[in-house]
């Protein structure tokens, strides 16, 4: 947003993809390559320059695609936001591990795949704990240690919870009641696939 516009709450649903090489070589192009292609072919560079000169300065030239990619972009968001990130994001893991074109409902992993999945979850958790950045005065960060994706239109919106029993519905309600003020963080800190107490 431009600095002369009033802030508007901006719920963010599961676009917090990691910059991580896919486990399988069968998934191509990966999310980073796709984002780079879209940024360069759909006027994304101009959008980044208008929306966030700070991000453009941090990732100039060939790296500007990072300003369209969740884990790189979120530290530069100044508008009040609710950011949700399942630590075991079903969309990215389905693509990165088994090259599945969608979301696997009940994936089965080998020991090697599970090691990758656990590294993925630990990295998501670590990145989520860096938010909000000092640029944001109003943000809510919701990150359960669960395997899911975009549950805001599913019954799990009211059922899946963090280990301290906060659902995505609870997080959204708290965010909206805050009316653009303050910071709330609900991030599971357990280790291992689907270790969250509310999964």
Protein Blocks (a to p, Z undefined) as FASTA:
>chain_A
ZZkbccdddddehiacccdddfblkbccdfklmmmmmmmmnommmmmmmmommlmmmmgc
jlmmmmmgfklmmmmpmbdcdddddfblfklmmmmmnopacjdfbdcddfklmmmmmmmm
mmmmmmmmmpccfkbcbdcddddfbddehkllgfklmmpccfkopafklmmmmmmmnnop
ajdddddfbecehkafkZZ
